[in-house]
Amino acid sequence: MAKPTTKIVRPVLTEAEKQAQALEQVKQDAAQHAEGIREALKLLQELHDSGILEALKSLIEAKEKVAKIAVGQLLRSPVTNSINNAMAAAEALAEIEPDMTKKLVGSLVQGLQQAKAGLEQDSKVGLFDLVRALQDPDINRAISFGLNLLKGMGQGLKE
């Protein structure tokens, strides 16, 4: 019966053998991805010819100065106000039910289409036309919605 293996001897590679293996791996990778490498080289040449590569190189070399300028611009009051307003708008939109938003936007589109058609008629609106319009259920619904919207906004402004 054979003796059990108790010690595994791994071959020790010299530095030259490690480099040869690494070089062989790079050659295999280059052969597998030759088309992509050619395209990348073409892209680099185009960037070089157009001067963009030089600009990017300068930008990277001046990264501390660029970062300082960028941070300075971001800390300006108008930029911070814009960021705060965007965050507040996102928070408000998160509280609105999507079905209500869809219905409201659809109604707005329909109203804009009707308003455009009314502009094309170019008719004059008199006092009696306004009183008659209040009897229209669609107009009355929109006015009621607007009044309730204004009431809710007023209550929110009071808080």
CYANA upper distance limits for C-alpha pairs under 8 A (distance plus 0.5 A):
 13 LEU  CA     17 GLU  CA      6.33
 13 LEU  CA     18 LYS  CA      6.78
 14 THR  CA     18 LYS  CA      6.82
 15 GLU  CA     19 GLN  CA      6.75
 16 ALA  CA     20 ALA  CA      6.64
 17 GLU  CA     21 GLN  CA      6.67
 18 LYS  CA     22 ALA  CA      6.67
 19 GLN  CA     23 LEU  CA      6.51
 20 ALA  CA     24 GLU  CA      6.61
 21 GLN  CA     25 GLN  CA      6.71
 22 ALA  CA     26 VAL  CA      6.76
 23 LEU  CA     27 LYS  CA      6.71
 24 GLU  CA     28 GLN  CA      6.74
 25 GLN  CA     29 ASP  CA      6.68
 26 VAL  CA     30 ALA  CA      6.55
 27 LYS  CA     31 ALA  CA      6.66
 28 GLN  CA     32 GLN  CA      6.76
 29 ASP  CA     33 HIS  CA      6.67
 30 ALA  CA     34 ALA  CA      5.97
 30 ALA  CA     37 ILE  CA      7.89
 33 HIS  CA     37 ILE  CA      6.72
 34 ALA  CA     38 ARG  CA      6.66
 35 GLU  CA     39 GLU  CA      6.75
 36 GLY  CA     40 ALA  CA      6.61
 37 ILE  CA     41 LEU  CA      6.66
 38 ARG  CA     42 LYS  CA      6.73
 39 GLU  CA     43 LEU  CA      6.67
 40 ALA  CA     44 LEU  CA      6.65
 41 LEU  CA     45 GLN  CA      6.65
 42 LYS  CA     46 GLU  CA      6.71
 43 LEU  CA     47 LEU  CA      6.68
 44 LEU  CA     48 HIS  CA      6.58
 44 LEU  CA     53 LEU  CA      8.05
 45 GLN  CA     49 ASP  CA      6.54
 46 GLU  CA     50 SER  CA      6.62
 47 LEU  CA     51 GLY  CA      6.67
 47 LEU  CA     52 ILE  CA      5.66
 47 LEU  CA     53 LEU  CA      5.55
 48 HIS  CA     52 ILE  CA      6.73
 48 HIS  CA     53 LEU  CA      5.44
 48 HIS  CA     54 GLU  CA      7.25
 51 GLY  CA     55 ALA  CA      6.92
 52 ILE  CA     56 LEU  CA      6.63
 53 LEU  CA     57 LYS  CA      6.61
 54 GLU  CA     58 SER  CA      6.67
 55 ALA  CA     59 LEU  CA      6.57
 56 LEU  CA     60 ILE  CA      6.64
 57 LYS  CA     61 GLU  CA      6.68
 58 SER  CA     62 ALA  CA      6.63
 59 LEU  CA     63 LYS  CA      6.55
 59 LEU  CA     66 VAL  CA      7.80
 62 ALA  CA     66 VAL  CA      6.66
 63 LYS  CA     67 ALA  CA      6.39
 64 GLU  CA     68 LYS  CA      6.64
 65 LYS  CA     69 ILE  CA      6.78
 66 VAL  CA     70 ALA  CA      6.58
 67 ALA  CA     71 VAL  CA      6.55
 68 LYS  CA     72 GLY  CA      6.58
 69 ILE  CA     73 GLN  CA      6.69
 70 ALA  CA     74 LEU  CA      6.69
 71 VAL  CA     75 LEU  CA      6.69
 72 GLY  CA     76 ARG  CA      7.18
 73 GLN  CA     79 VAL  CA      8.08
 74 LEU  CA     79 VAL  CA      6.38
 74 LEU  CA     80 THR  CA      7.37
 75 LEU  CA     79 VAL  CA      7.26
 75 LEU  CA     80 THR  CA      6.79
 76 ARG  CA     80 THR  CA      6.86
 77 SER  CA     81 ASN  CA      6.49
 78 PRO  CA     82 SER  CA      6.64
 79 VAL  CA     83 ILE  CA      6.77
 80 THR  CA     84 ASN  CA      6.60
 81 ASN  CA     85 ASN  CA      6.51
 82 SER  CA     86 ALA  CA      6.59
 83 ILE  CA     87 MET  CA      6.72
 84 ASN  CA     88 ALA  CA      6.66
 85 ASN  CA     89 ALA  CA      6.55
 86 ALA  CA     90 ALA  CA      6.59
 87 MET  CA     91 GLU  CA      6.65
 88 ALA  CA     92 ALA  CA      6.68
 89 ALA  CA     93 LEU  CA      6.60
 90 ALA  CA     94 ALA  CA      6.64
 91 GLU  CA     95 GLU  CA      7.20
 92 ALA  CA     96 ILE  CA      7.32
 96 ILE  CA    100 MET  CA      7.71
 96 ILE  CA    101 THR  CA      7.46
 97 GLU  CA    101 THR  CA      6.93
 98 PRO  CA    102 LYS  CA      6.60
 99 ASP  CA    103 LYS  CA      6.65
100 MET  CA    104 LEU  CA      6.50
101 THR  CA    105 VAL  CA      6.54
102 LYS  CA    106 GLY  CA      6.53
103 LYS  CA    107 SER  CA      6.59
104 LEU  CA    108 LEU  CA      6.61
105 VAL  CA    109 VAL  CA      6.72
106 GLY  CA    110 GLN  CA      6.77
107 SER  CA    111 GLY  CA      6.50
108 LEU  CA    112 LEU  CA      6.58
109 VAL  CA    113 GLN  CA      6.76
110 GLN  CA    114 GLN  CA      6.81
111 GLY  CA    115 ALA  CA      6.50
112 LEU  CA    116 LYS  CA      6.61
113 GLN  CA    117 ALA  CA      6.85
114 GLN  CA    118 GLY  CA      6.68
115 ALA  CA    119 LEU  CA      6.70
116 LYS  CA    120 GLU  CA      6.89
117 ALA  CA    121 GLN  CA      7.19
118 GLY  CA    122 ASP  CA      7.25
118 GLY  CA    123 SER  CA      8.25
119 LEU  CA    123 SER  CA      8.29
125 VAL  CA    129 ASP  CA      6.46
125 VAL  CA    130 LEU  CA      7.80
126 GLY  CA    130 LEU  CA      7.09
127 LEU  CA    131 VAL  CA      6.99
128 PHE  CA    132 ARG  CA      6.53
129 ASP  CA    133 ALA  CA      6.50
130 LEU  CA    134 LEU  CA      6.97
131 VAL  CA    135 GLN  CA      7.63
132 ARG  CA    136 ASP  CA      7.62
133 ALA  CA    139 ILE  CA      7.03
133 ALA  CA    140 ASN  CA      8.35
134 LEU  CA    139 ILE  CA      6.80
134 LEU  CA    140 ASN  CA      6.08
135 GLN  CA    139 ILE  CA      8.23
135 GLN  CA    140 ASN  CA      7.31
136 ASP  CA    140 ASN  CA      6.56
137 PRO  CA    141 ARG  CA      6.47
138 ASP  CA    142 ALA  CA      6.84
139 ILE  CA    143 ILE  CA      6.63
140 ASN  CA    144 SER  CA      6.51
141 ARG  CA    145 PHE  CA      6.60
142 ALA  CA    146 GLY  CA      6.62
143 ILE  CA    147 LEU  CA      6.58
144 SER  CA    148 ASN  CA      6.65
145 PHE  CA    149 LEU  CA      6.55
146 GLY  CA    150 LEU  CA      6.63
147 LEU  CA    151 LYS  CA      6.63
148 ASN  CA    152 GLY  CA      6.63
149 LEU  CA    153 MET  CA      6.65
150 LEU  CA    154 GLY  CA      6.56
151 LYS  CA    155 GLN  CA      6.75
152 GLY  CA    156 GLY  CA      6.63
153 MET  CA    157 LEU  CA      6.59
154 GLY  CA    158 LYS  CA      6.77
155 GLN  CA    159 GLU  CA      7.26
